[in-house]
Amino acid sequence: MRRSRARDGIGGVGTALIYLLVVAAVGAALFGLSALVFGRGEELAPLPPGATPTRLPAGEIDGDDVRELRFQQALRGYRMDEVDWVLDRLADQLDRTGAQRDGLLARVAELESVLGSASPGTAVRVEGEQ
């Protein structure tokens, strides 16, 4: 008896479908088994609205404080209000530090000019000293 080619083609597709179903069943069984063995993992409780894990010291800020900063990620990246707050705080600190530095440099220049104009052995009275 002769077999038709159409019947052979259907048999090949049927075998492929059976293999595909077996592979899917084995994959599902392995996934289920690993979920039972390892669990879903530890889930952290969500932060309350308005809370933030971002922390900066109340006093002076140094490089280590900046390096330890961590921002909470939101749907589209970091929360912009947290980033803006930290950047504003850092900018203010840098402005204050720069102003202090400029004041100290001006004072050093003033003292150098006073000391440079004095003759050796002469007592120099510096403004602000008692």
TIMI-2910 file (N, C-alpha, C, CB; in pm, 1 decimal, decimal comma, always signed):
<rs>
+----------+----------+----------+----------+----------+----------+----------+----------+----------+----------+----------+----------+------+
!      n_x !      n_y !      n_z !     ca_x !     ca_y !     ca_z !      c_x !      c_y !      c_z !     cb_x !     cb_y !     cb_z ! resn !
+----------+----------+----------+----------+----------+----------+----------+----------+----------+----------+----------+----------+------+
!    +81,1 !   -117,1 !     +0,0 !     +0,0 !     +0,0 !     +0,0 !    +86,4 !   +124,7 !     +0,0 !    -92,8 !     -0,9 !   +117,9 !  Met !
!    +37,4 !   +220,5 !    -71,4 !   +112,2 !   +346,6 !    -79,8 !    +53,7 !   +448,5 !    +16,0 !   +110,8 !   +402,0 !   -223,8 !  Arg !
!   +141,3 !   +523,7 !    +77,2 !    +96,4 !   +633,1 !   +163,7 !    +92,3 !   +760,4 !    +82,1 !   +189,3 !   +650,0 !   +287,7 !  Arg !
!     +0,8 !   +846,4 !   +112,9 !     -2,7 !   +974,1 !    +42,1 !    +93,8 !  +1070,6 !   +108,9 !   -146,3 !  +1032,9 !    +39,5 !  Ser !
!   +145,7 !  +1161,4 !    +30,4 !   +240,6 !  +1260,0 !    +84,1 !   +173,2 !  +1354,1 !   +182,7 !   +303,7 !  +1340,7 !    -29,4 !  Arg !
!    +47,6 !  +1385,0 !   +161,2 !    -23,6 !  +1476,2 !   +251,3 !    -32,7 !  +1415,7 !   +390,2 !   -164,7 !  +1507,9 !   +197,4 !  Ala !
!    -56,6 !  +1286,2 !   +396,3 !    -68,3 !  +1221,3 !   +525,7 !    +65,7 !  +1220,6 !   +597,5 !   -120,7 !  +1079,0 !   +509,6 !  Arg !
!   +176,9 !  +1202,4 !   +527,8 !   +309,5 !  +1206,4 !   +589,9 !   +339,5 !  +1345,1 !   +644,7 !   +417,6 !  +1165,2 !   +489,0 !  Asp !
!   +298,7 !  +1449,8 !   +573,5 !   +323,4 !  +1586,9 !   +618,4 !   +250,1 !  +1617,2 !   +747,1 !   +282,3 !  +1686,0 !   +511,4 !  Gly !
!   +127,8 !  +1570,3 !   +760,2 !    +49,5 !  +1594,9 !   +881,7 !   +111,8 !  +1521,5 !   +998,9 !    -97,3 !  +1551,0 !   +862,8 !  Ile !
!   +159,9 !  +1403,5 !   +974,6 !   +224,3 !  +1327,1 !  +1081,2 !   +348,0 !  +1397,4 !  +1133,9 !   +261,3 !  +1188,5 !  +1031,8 !  Gly !
!   +425,7 !  +1460,9 !  +1046,7 !   +545,2 !  +1534,0 !  +1088,9 !   +510,3 !  +1655,2 !  +1172,9 !   +625,9 !  +1577,0 !   +968,1 !  Gly !
!   +403,9 !  +1725,7 !  +1135,4 !   +359,6 !  +1842,4 !  +1212,0 !   +305,1 !  +1797,9 !  +1346,8 !   +252,3 !  +1922,1 !  +1134,0 !  Val !
!   +231,8 !  +1688,0 !  +1347,1 !   +176,7 !  +1635,0 !  +1472,5 !   +287,0 !  +1596,7 !  +1569,4 !    +87,6 !  +1513,9 !  +1445,0 !  Gly !
!   +392,7 !  +1535,2 !  +1519,9 !   +505,7 !  +1497,8 !  +1604,4 !   +575,1 !  +1621,4 !  +1659,9 !   +605,3 !  +1411,9 !  +1525,8 !  Thr !
!   +590,9 !  +1722,6 !  +1576,6 !   +653,9 !  +1846,7 !  +1622,4 !   +570,1 !  +1913,2 !  +1730,9 !   +674,2 !  +1943,5 !  +1504,8 !  Ala !
!   +437,6 !  +1910,7 !  +1715,6 !   +349,9 !  +1969,0 !  +1817,8 !   +358,5 !  +1892,3 !  +1949,1 !   +205,1 !  +1971,4 !  +1768,6 !  Leu !
!   +366,1 !  +1761,2 !  +1940,0 !   +378,8 !  +1680,5 !  +2061,5 !   +510,4 !  +1712,9 !  +2132,2 !   +371,1 !  +1529,1 !  +2028,0 !  Ile !
!   +620,4 !  +1722,6 !  +2057,6 !   +749,0 !  +1759,8 !  +2117,6 !   +741,1 !  +1897,6 !  +2183,0 !   +860,3 !  +1758,3 !  +2011,3 !  Tyr !
!   +677,0 !  +1991,1 !  +2115,7 !   +662,8 !  +2126,2 !  +2168,9 !   +582,9 !  +2125,7 !  +2299,4 !   +595,0 !  +2217,2 !  +2065,7 !  Leu !
!   +474,4 !  +2049,1 !  +2302,8 !   +394,0 !  +2039,7 !  +2424,8 !   +471,6 !  +1973,2 !  +2538,3 !   +265,3 !  +1961,9 !  +2397,3 !  Leu !
!   +549,1 !  +1871,3 !  +2507,1 !   +629,8 !  +1804,4 !  +2609,4 !   +735,1 !  +1900,3 !  +2664,9 !   +697,5 !  +1677,9 !  +2551,4 !  Val !
!   +801,5 !  +1975,0 !  +2578,1 !   +902,1 !  +2071,8 !  +2623,5 !   +836,9 !  +2178,7 !  +2711,0 !   +973,5 !  +2137,7 !  +2502,5 !  Val !
!   +719,3 !  +2227,7 !  +2671,7 !   +648,9 !  +2328,9 !  +2751,0 !   +607,9 !  +2272,2 !  +2886,6 !   +525,0 !  +2380,3 !  +2675,3 !  Ala !
!   +561,0 !  +2147,3 !  +2890,0 !   +520,6 !  +2085,1 !  +3016,4 !   +640,6 !  +2065,4 !  +3108,3 !   +451,6 !  +1950,5 !  +2990,3 !  Ala !
!   +753,1 !  +2021,7 !  +3053,3 !   +874,4 !  +2004,5 !  +3134,4 !   +921,9 !  +2139,6 !  +3187,2 !   +986,8 !  +1936,6 !  +3051,6 !  Val !
!   +918,3 !  +2243,0 !  +3103,4 !   +957,6 !  +2377,2 !  +3147,4 !   +867,7 !  +2428,4 !  +3258,7 !   +954,5 !  +2474,3 !  +3030,2 !  Gly !
!   +736,8 !  +2407,9 !  +3244,9 !   +643,0 !  +2451,4 !  +3348,6 !   +666,4 !  +2374,6 !  +3478,1 !   +497,8 !  +2432,7 !  +3301,3 !  Ala !
!   +693,9 !  +2245,6 !  +3467,6 !   +720,7 !  +2165,9 !  +3587,1 !   +848,0 !  +2213,5 !  +3656,6 !   +732,6 !  +2017,1 !  +3550,9 !  Ala !
!   +953,6 !  +2241,2 !  +3580,0 !  +1077,9 !  +2291,2 !  +3639,6 !  +1057,4 !  +2428,2 !  +3703,9 !  +1188,4 !  +2299,2 !  +3533,6 !  Leu !
!   +981,3 !  +2514,9 !  +3640,0 !   +952,2 !  +2646,7 !  +3696,5 !   +875,3 !  +2632,4 !  +3827,4 !   +871,9 !  +2732,3 !  +3596,3 !  Phe !
!   +771,8 !  +2548,0 !  +3827,5 !   +693,3 !  +2526,4 !  +3949,5 !   +777,0 !  +2467,6 !  +4061,1 !   +575,8 !  +2435,4 !  +3921,1 !  Gly !
!   +863,0 !  +2371,0 !  +4028,1 !   +949,4 !  +2309,7 !  +4128,3 !  +1047,9 !  +2410,6 !  +4186,0 !  +1024,9 !  +2191,8 !  +4068,0 !  Leu !
!  +1107,7 !  +2491,9 !  +4100,9 !  +1202,3 !  +2592,3 !  +4151,6 !  +1130,4 !  +2698,5 !  +4234,3 !  +1278,0 !  +2658,8 !  +4035,0 !  Ser !
!  +1006,8 !  +2732,6 !  +4199,3 !   +929,8 !  +2829,1 !  +4278,8 !   +899,2 !  +2772,0 !  +4416,5 !   +798,8 !  +2867,2 !  +4206,7 !  Ala !
!   +871,1 !  +2642,5 !  +4423,9 !   +845,5 !  +2579,8 !  +4553,7 !   +972,0 !  +2571,8 !  +4638,3 !   +787,4 !  +2440,3 !  +4534,2 !  Leu !
!  +1083,0 !  +2538,2 !  +4576,2 !  +1208,3 !  +2521,5 !  +4649,9 !  +1264,7 !  +2655,7 !  +4695,2 !  +1311,1 !  +2448,3 !  +4563,8 !  Val !
!  +1272,5 !  +2752,3 !  +4605,4 !  +1337,7 !  +2879,7 !  +4636,2 !  +1240,9 !  +2988,3 !  +4681,8 !  +1412,8 !  +2928,0 !  +4515,9 !  Phe !
!  +1115,0 !  +2973,4 !  +4659,9 !  +1017,3 !  +3073,6 !  +4700,2 !  +1019,7 !  +3194,6 !  +4608,8 !  +1042,3 !  +3116,7 !  +4843,0 !  Gly !
!   +939,1 !  +3293,6 !  +4645,0 !   +930,1 !  +3414,3 !  +4563,5 !  +1036,7 !  +3515,2 !  +4600,6 !   +793,3 !  +3477,0 !  +4577,4 !  Arg !
!  +1111,6 !  +3489,8 !  +4702,9 !  +1211,6 !  +3586,4 !  +4747,6 !  +1151,6 !  +3677,2 !  +4854,0 !  +1264,6 !  +3669,9 !  +4628,6 !  Gly !
!  +1237,9 !  +3749,7 !  +4921,4 !  +1191,1 !  +3840,3 !  +5025,6 !  +1141,9 !  +3969,0 !  +4962,1 !  +1302,8 !  +3869,5 !  +5128,1 !  Glu !
!  +1025,4 !  +4010,5 !  +5000,9 !   +970,1 !  +4134,6 !  +4949,1 !   +976,7 !  +4240,6 !  +5057,8 !   +824,4 !  +4114,7 !  +4900,0 !  Glu !
!  +1024,1 !  +4358,2 !  +5021,5 !  +1028,7 !  +4469,2 !  +5115,3 !   +894,6 !  +4540,4 !  +5115,6 !  +1142,5 !  +4567,0 !  +5079,6 !  Leu !
!   +857,6 !  +4588,2 !  +5232,7 !   +734,3 !  +4665,6 !  +5241,6 !   +753,8 !  +4797,5 !  +5167,5 !   +693,9 !  +4690,5 !  +5390,3 !  Ala !
!   +652,7 !  +4845,0 !  +5097,2 !   +668,4 !  +4972,0 !  +5025,6 !   +682,7 !  +5088,6 !  +5123,1 !   +548,8 !  +4996,1 !  +4932,1 !  Pro !
!   +754,0 !  +5190,4 !  +5079,3 !   +769,1 !  +5310,5 !  +5160,9 !   +637,0 !  +5385,4 !  +5165,9 !   +881,2 !  +5401,4 !  +5105,6 !  Leu !
!   +608,0 !  +5445,8 !  +5280,3 !   +486,3 !  +5527,2 !  +5285,2 !   +498,1 !  +5646,1 !  +5190,8 !   +459,0 !  +5575,7 !  +5429,0 !  Pro !
!   +386,0 !  +5697,9 !  +5142,6 !   +391,2 !  +5813,4 !  +5051,5 !   +463,5 !  +5931,7 !  +5115,7 !   +249,2 !  +5855,3 !  +5010,0 !  Pro !
!   +550,7 !  +5992,7 !  +5040,3 !   +625,6 !  +6108,3 !  +5090,1 !   +753,5 !  +6072,1 !  +5163,3 !   +539,2 !  +6188,4 !  +5180,7 !  Gly !
!   +773,3 !  +5943,8 !  +5196,5 !   +895,9 !  +5902,0 !  +5264,9 !  +1006,1 !  +5882,8 !  +5161,9 !   +873,2 !  +5771,2 !  +5346,2 !  Ala !
!  +1128,3 !  +5893,5 !  +5207,7 !  +1241,0 !  +5879,6 !  +5116,6 !  +1357,8 !  +5811,9 !  +5187,6 !  +1283,6 !  +6016,8 !  +5061,5 !  Thr !
!  +1432,0 !  +5724,8 !  +5117,9 !  +1551,6 !  +5665,9 !  +5177,0 !  +1673,3 !  +5758,0 !  +5164,9 !  +1581,3 !  +5532,4 !  +5111,3 !  Pro !
!  +1657,0 !  +5871,4 !  +5098,8 !  +1768,3 !  +5963,3 !  +5076,8 !  +1797,0 !  +6038,4 !  +5205,4 !  +1737,5 !  +6061,9 !  +4961,2 !  Thr !
!  +1921,6 !  +6034,5 !  +5251,3 !  +1958,7 !  +6100,3 !  +5376,3 !  +2085,1 !  +6183,3 !  +5355,3 !  +1979,9 !  +5996,4 !  +5489,2 !  Arg !
!  +2085,5 !  +6301,7 !  +5415,5 !  +2203,9 !  +6387,0 !  +5421,8 !  +2215,7 !  +6437,0 !  +5564,8 !  +2195,6 !  +6506,7 !  +5319,5 !  Leu !
!  +2337,4 !  +6455,5 !  +5615,0 !  +2351,4 !  +6507,1 !  +5751,1 !  +2300,3 !  +6650,3 !  +5760,8 !  +2497,6 !  +6500,2 !  +5796,2 !  Pro !
!  +2257,7 !  +6689,3 !  +5880,9 !  +2206,2 !  +6824,7 !  +5901,6 !  +2318,8 !  +6927,3 !  +5897,9 !  +2131,3 !  +6833,7 !  +6035,2 !  Ala !
!  +2439,5 !  +6885,3 !  +5933,0 !  +2553,1 !  +6977,8 !  +5937,2 !  +2628,2 !  +6982,0 !  +5805,8 !  +2648,0 !  +6939,2 !  +6048,3 !  Gly !
!  +2760,4 !  +6991,9 !  +5817,9 !  +2847,4 !  +7000,2 !  +5699,6 !  +2838,0 !  +6872,2 !  +5616,6 !  +2994,0 !  +7025,7 !  +5741,6 !  Glu !
!  +2850,0 !  +6888,7 !  +5486,7 !  +2844,7 !  +6775,8 !  +5393,4 !  +2984,2 !  +6755,4 !  +5336,6 !  +2740,1 !  +6800,3 !  +5278,8 !  Ile !
!  +3030,5 !  +6630,5 !  +5337,3 !  +3160,9 !  +6603,1 !  +5277,0 !  +3144,0 !  +6502,5 !  +5163,1 !  +3261,3 !  +6549,4 !  +5383,5 !  Asp !
!  +3255,5 !  +6467,1 !  +5101,8 !  +3251,5 !  +6378,8 !  +4985,4 !  +3191,6 !  +6242,9 !  +5015,2 !  +3389,0 !  +6360,8 !  +4930,9 !  Gly !
!  +3216,9 !  +6190,4 !  +5135,5 !  +3161,4 !  +6059,8 !  +5169,8 !  +3009,0 !  +6063,3 !  +5175,1 !  +3217,1 !  +6012,5 !  +5303,7 !  Asp !
!  +2953,6 !  +6174,6 !  +5223,8 !  +2807,8 !  +6186,9 !  +5227,6 !  +2749,7 !  +6180,8 !  +5086,7 !  +2766,4 !  +6318,1 !  +5296,6 !  Asp !
!  +2815,6 !  +6246,9 !  +4994,7 !  +2767,0 !  +6247,7 !  +4856,3 !  +2781,6 !  +6108,9 !  +4795,0 !  +2843,8 !  +6352,3 !  +4771,5 !  Val !
!  +2892,2 !  +6041,4 !  +4823,0 !  +2914,3 !  +5907,8 !  +4766,5 !  +2813,8 !  +5805,8 !  +4819,5 !  +3056,2 !  +5860,7 !  +4797,3 !  Arg !
!  +2765,3 !  +5824,2 !  +4940,8 !  +2672,3 !  +5728,8 !  +5000,7 !  +2526,3 !  +5756,4 !  +4964,5 !  +2687,9 !  +5730,2 !  +5150,3 !  Glu !
!  +2500,8 !  +5861,1 !  +4888,8 !  +2363,0 !  +5894,2 !  +4851,7 !  +2302,2 !  +5784,1 !  +4766,2 !  +2357,8 !  +6028,0 !  +4776,8 !  Leu !
!  +2179,1 !  +5750,8 !  +4795,5 !  +2102,2 !  +5657,4 !  +4713,9 !  +1965,3 !  +5718,9 !  +4692,8 !  +2091,8 !  +5515,3 !  +4780,9 !  Arg !
!  +1919,9 !  +5720,4 !  +4570,0 !  +1790,7 !  +5777,2 !  +4536,8 !  +1692,1 !  +5665,9 !  +4506,1 !  +1802,2 !  +5873,7 !  +4418,0 !  Phe !
!  +1568,7 !  +5686,0 !  +4546,5 !  +1463,6 !  +5589,7 !  +4518,1 !  +1427,7 !  +5599,2 !  +4370,4 !  +1338,8 !  +5614,5 !  +4607,8 !  Gln !
!  +1420,4 !  +5484,5 !  +4305,9 !  +1386,1 !  +5485,2 !  +4164,3 !  +1234,8 !  +5482,8 !  +4147,8 !  +1450,5 !  +5365,4 !  +4091,7 !  Gln !
!  +1187,8 !  +5563,3 !  +4057,2 !  +1045,4 !  +5568,4 !  +4024,7 !  +1026,0 !  +5511,0 !  +3884,7 !   +989,9 !  +5714,8 !  +4033,9 !  Ala !
!   +905,3 !  +5517,0 !  +3835,4 !   +873,6 !  +5457,2 !  +3706,0 !   +965,3 !  +5507,8 !  +3595,5 !   +729,4 !  +5485,4 !  +3669,7 !  Leu !
!   +992,7 !  +5637,2 !  +3594,1 !  +1075,9 !  +5694,2 !  +3488,4 !  +1213,5 !  +5731,7 !  +3540,0 !  +1008,6 !  +5816,0 !  +3427,9 !  Arg !
!  +1266,3 !  +5658,0 !  +3634,6 !  +1399,7 !  +5686,9 !  +3686,7 !  +1391,9 !  +5733,1 !  +3830,4 !  +1469,5 !  +5792,5 !  +3601,3 !  Gly !
!  +1480,5 !  +5822,4 !  +3868,0 !  +1484,2 !  +5872,0 !  +4004,7 !  +1373,9 !  +5973,7 !  +4027,3 !  +1620,4 !  +5933,6 !  +4035,9 !  Tyr !
!  +1335,6 !  +5988,6 !  +4154,6 !  +1234,3 !  +6088,4 !  +4187,8 !  +1297,2 !  +6225,9 !  +4175,3 !  +1176,5 !  +6066,1 !  +4331,2 !  Arg !
!  +1241,5 !  +6305,2 !  +4088,2 !  +1301,1 !  +6435,2 !  +4057,5 !  +1304,4 !  +6527,6 !  +4178,4 !  +1225,1 !  +6501,7 !  +3944,9 !  Met !
!  +1202,2 !  +6520,5 !  +4265,1 !  +1201,8 !  +6609,9 !  +4381,0 !  +1315,3 !  +6576,8 !  +4477,2 !  +1067,6 !  +6601,6 !  +4454,0 !  Asp !
!  +1350,9 !  +6448,9 !  +4491,0 !  +1464,0 !  +6412,1 !  +4576,5 !  +1595,4 !  +6460,6 !  +4516,7 !  +1468,5 !  +6259,9 !  +4597,3 !  Glu !
!  +1611,6 !  +6438,3 !  +4388,8 !  +1735,2 !  +6480,1 !  +4322,3 !  +1750,0 !  +6631,6 !  +4329,4 !  +1737,0 !  +6432,7 !  +4175,0 !  Val !
!  +1641,4 !  +6703,7 !  +4303,6 !  +1646,0 !  +6850,1 !  +4310,7 !  +1680,2 !  +6897,5 !  +4451,4 !  +1512,1 !  +6910,0 !  +4266,6 !  Asp !
!  +1624,2 !  +6833,2 !  +4552,8 !  +1651,6 !  +6871,0 !  +4691,4 !  +1800,2 !  +6853,0 !  +4723,9 !  +1564,9 !  +6787,5 !  +4788,1 !  Trp !
!  +1854,9 !  +6737,5 !  +4686,3 !  +1996,5 !  +6711,2 !  +4714,8 !  +2085,6 !  +6808,1 !  +4638,8 !  +2033,1 !  +6566,4 !  +4678,5 !  Val !
!  +2055,1 !  +6831,5 !  +4513,2 !  +2138,3 !  +6922,2 !  +4434,7 !  +2131,0 !  +7064,8 !  +4488,6 !  +2095,8 !  +6919,3 !  +4287,9 !  Leu !
!  +2013,0 !  +7108,8 !  +4530,5 !  +2001,1 !  +7241,9 !  +4591,7 !  +2083,3 !  +7250,5 !  +4719,7 !  +1853,8 !  +7274,7 !  +4621,7 !  Asp !
!  +2076,1 !  +7146,2 !  +4799,5 !  +2150,6 !  +7143,7 !  +4925,9 !  +2301,6 !  +7148,2 !  +4899,4 !  +2114,2 !  +7017,1 !  +5007,8 !  Arg !
!  +2347,3 !  +7068,5 !  +4804,8 !  +2489,8 !  +7067,8 !  +4771,5 !  +2533,6 !  +7201,7 !  +4713,1 !  +2520,9 !  +6955,0 !  +4672,8 !  Leu !
!  +2450,8 !  +7261,1 !  +4630,3 !  +2484,9 !  +7390,7 !  +4571,3 !  +2496,6 !  +7497,2 !  +4679,6 !  +2379,7 !  +7432,3 !  +4466,9 !  Ala !
!  +2404,0 !  +7497,3 !  +4775,3 !  +2411,2 !  +7593,8 !  +4886,2 !  +2538,6 !  +7574,3 !  +4967,7 !  +2287,9 !  +7580,3 !  +4977,5 !  Asp !
!  +2571,3 !  +7449,2 !  +4996,3 !  +2692,5 !  +7420,5 !  +5074,7 !  +2817,0 !  +7465,9 !  +4999,3 !  +2702,1 !  +7269,6 !  +5107,1 !  Gln !
!  +2820,4 !  +7440,1 !  +4871,6 !  +2935,6 !  +7482,6 !  +4792,1 !  +2945,5 !  +7634,4 !  +4785,0 !  +2927,0 !  +7424,4 !  +4651,3 !  Leu !
!  +2830,9 !  +7702,5 !  +4775,1 !  +2831,9 !  +7849,5 !  +4774,5 !  +2887,3 !  +7904,1 !  +4905,7 !  +2690,0 !  +7904,5 !  +4750,2 !  Asp !
!  +2842,4 !  +7847,3 !  +5018,0 !  +2892,5 !  +7893,3 !  +5148,9 !  +3042,2 !  +7867,0 !  +5161,9 !  +2816,6 !  +7823,4 !  +5264,2 !  Arg !
!  +3084,8 !  +7749,8 !  +5119,3 !  +3227,1 !  +7715,9 !  +5128,1 !  +3309,9 !  +7807,9 !  +5039,6 !  +3250,5 !  +7569,1 !  +5088,1 !  Thr !
!  +3261,1 !  +7836,9 !  +4921,0 !  +3332,2 !  +7928,2 !  +4831,1 !  +3341,4 !  +8068,3 !  +4888,3 !  +3263,8 !  +7932,8 !  +4696,0 !  Gly !
!  +3233,0 !  +8116,0 !  +4949,9 !  +3234,9 !  +8249,9 !  +5010,5 !  +3333,0 !  +8254,7 !  +5127,2 !  +3093,5 !  +8290,0 !  +5058,3 !  Ala !
!  +3335,1 !  +8149,8 !  +5208,9 !  +3430,9 !  +8144,4 !  +5320,3 !  +3573,9 !  +8143,2 !  +5267,6 !  +3405,5 !  +8019,7 !  +5408,3 !  Gln !
!  +3598,7 !  +8065,0 !  +5165,7 !  +3732,3 !  +8058,2 !  +5107,0 !  +3775,1 !  +8194,3 !  +5053,3 !  +3736,3 !  +7953,6 !  +4995,0 !  Arg !
!  +3685,0 !  +8261,4 !  +4981,3 !  +3717,7 !  +8393,7 !  +4926,8 !  +3748,3 !  +8492,9 !  +5038,2 !  +3602,2 !  +8446,1 !  +4840,2 !  Asp !
!  +3671,4 !  +8487,9 !  +5146,9 !  +3697,1 !  +8575,8 !  +5261,0 !  +3832,0 !  +8548,0 !  +5324,7 !  +3587,6 !  +8560,7 !  +5364,7 !  Gly !
!  +3865,0 !  +8421,0 !  +5339,0 !  +3994,5 !  +8384,8 !  +5398,1 !  +4110,4 !  +8424,3 !  +5307,3 !  +3999,8 !  +8234,4 !  +5426,6 !  Leu !
!  +4094,7 !  +8406,9 !  +5177,5 !  +4200,9 !  +8447,6 !  +5085,1 !  +4222,4 !  +8598,9 !  +5088,5 !  +4167,4 !  +8402,6 !  +4942,3 !  Leu !
!  +4113,7 !  +8674,7 !  +5098,9 !  +4126,7 !  +8820,7 !  +5109,6 !  +4197,6 !  +8858,2 !  +5239,1 !  +3988,0 !  +8888,7 !  +5103,1 !  Ala !
!  +4165,8 !  +8789,5 !  +5347,7 !  +4230,0 !  +8817,3 !  +5477,2 !  +4379,2 !  +8783,5 !  +5471,6 !  +4161,3 !  +8736,6 !  +5590,5 !  Arg !
!  +4414,5 !  +8672,6 !  +5408,6 !  +4555,8 !  +8634,7 !  +5394,4 !  +4630,1 !  +8740,1 !  +5313,2 !  +4569,2 !  +8495,4 !  +5327,1 !  Val !
!  +4570,3 !  +8786,7 !  +5204,5 !  +4634,5 !  +8890,1 !  +5122,3 !  +4653,5 !  +9018,2 !  +5202,5 !  +4551,2 !  +8918,6 !  +4995,7 !  Ala !
!  +4554,2 !  +9053,4 !  +5283,4 !  +4563,6 !  +9173,5 !  +5367,5 !  +4677,0 !  +9159,1 !  +5469,1 !  +4429,4 !  +9199,5 !  +5440,7 !  Glu !
!  +4685,4 !  +9045,0 !  +5533,3 !  +4791,0 !  +9022,7 !  +5632,9 !  +4928,9 !  +9020,7 !  +5568,2 !  +4766,8 !  +8891,3 !  +5707,9 !  Leu !
!  +4939,3 !  +8962,9 !  +5449,9 !  +5068,1 !  +8961,7 !  +5380,7 !  +5111,8 !  +9102,9 !  +5343,8 !  +5060,3 !  +8874,6 !  +5255,0 !  Glu !
!  +5017,4 !  +9187,0 !  +5303,0 !  +5055,0 !  +9324,9 !  +5268,3 !  +5096,1 !  +9403,2 !  +5392,9 !  +4938,3 !  +9396,6 !  +5197,1 !  Ser !
!  +5029,5 !  +9380,5 !  +5505,3 !  +5066,5 !  +9448,6 !  +5630,4 !  +5204,7 !  +9403,0 !  +5675,0 !  +4961,9 !  +9420,8 !  +5742,0 !  Val !
!  +5227,8 !  +9272,8 !  +5670,2 !  +5357,8 !  +9220,5 !  +5713,5 !  +5468,7 !  +9260,8 !  +5616,2 !  +5352,1 !  +9067,2 !  +5726,3 !  Leu !
!  +5437,4 !  +9268,5 !  +5488,4 !  +5537,3 !  +9306,5 !  +5388,5 !  +5578,5 !  +9452,0 !  +5400,2 !  +5484,5 !  +9280,2 !  +5249,9 !  Gly !
!  +5489,0 !  +9538,7 !  +5445,2 !  +5521,6 !  +9681,8 !  +5455,7 !  +5589,7 !  +9716,9 !  +5587,4 !  +5395,6 !  +9764,9 !  +5440,5 !  Ser !
!  +5590,0 !  +9626,8 !  +5682,9 !  +5653,1 !  +9655,3 !  +5813,1 !  +5802,9 !  +9633,3 !  +5803,2 !  +5592,9 !  +9566,1 !  +5925,3 !  Ala !
!  +5876,5 !  +9715,6 !  +5875,0 !  +6022,1 !  +9697,5 !  +5878,1 !  +6056,2 !  +9587,9 !  +5977,9 !  +6094,9 !  +9830,5 !  +5915,3 !  Ser !
!  +6168,0 !  +9519,5 !  +5957,5 !  +6206,5 !  +9410,4 !  +6047,5 !  +6221,8 !  +9460,8 !  +6190,8 !  +6337,7 !  +9345,4 !  +6000,0 !  Pro !
!  +6174,2 !  +9380,3 !  +6284,7 !  +6187,0 !  +9414,6 !  +6425,7 !  +6075,5 !  +9504,7 !  +6475,7 !  +6318,5 !  +9480,6 !  +6449,7 !  Gly !
!  +5988,3 !  +9550,6 !  +6390,2 !  +5878,2 !  +9637,5 !  +6431,0 !  +5757,4 !  +9551,7 !  +6465,5 !  +5843,1 !  +9739,8 !  +6319,2 !  Thr !
!  +5693,6 !  +9585,0 !  +6576,4 !  +5571,6 !  +9513,5 !  +6614,6 !  +5458,7 !  +9558,5 !  +6522,6 !  +5535,1 !  +9539,0 !  +6764,9 !  Ala !
!  +5387,3 !  +9463,1 !  +6471,3 !  +5277,4 !  +9493,4 !  +6379,3 !  +5146,7 !  +9458,2 !  +6448,3 !  +5292,4 !  +9415,4 !  +6244,1 !  Val !
!  +5058,7 !  +9556,9 !  +6452,7 !  +4926,8 !  +9531,8 !  +6510,8 !  +4831,8 !  +9501,9 !  +6395,2 !  +4876,2 !  +9654,7 !  +6597,1 !  Arg !
!  +4768,9 !  +9385,6 !  +6401,6 !  +4676,8 !  +9342,8 !  +6296,8 !  +4535,2 !  +9367,9 !  +6344,8 !  +4697,6 !  +9192,8 !  +6260,1 !  Val !
!  +4455,3 !  +9428,2 !  +6259,4 !  +4316,9 !  +9458,1 !  +6293,3 !  +4243,6 !  +9328,9 !  +6325,5 !  +4246,8 !  +9533,4 !  +6178,2 !  Glu !
!  +4170,3 !  +9329,0 !  +6434,7 !  +4096,2 !  +9210,5 !  +6474,9 !  +4167,6 !  +9133,1 !  +6584,0 !  +4072,6 !  +9121,2 !  +6356,0 !  Gly !
!  +4295,1 !  +9159,4 !  +6610,4 !  +4368,5 !  +9092,5 !  +6717,5 !  +4362,0 !  +9176,5 !  +6842,9 !  +4515,2 !  +9066,7 !  +6677,2 !  Glu !
!  +4375,5 !  +9115,4 !  +6958,3 !  +4373,5 !  +9188,8 !  +7084,7 !  +4496,1 !  +9160,2 !  +7165,0 !  +4250,6 !  +9154,8 !  +7165,2 !  Gln !
+----------+----------+----------+----------+----------+----------+----------+----------+----------+----------+----------+----------+------+
</rs>
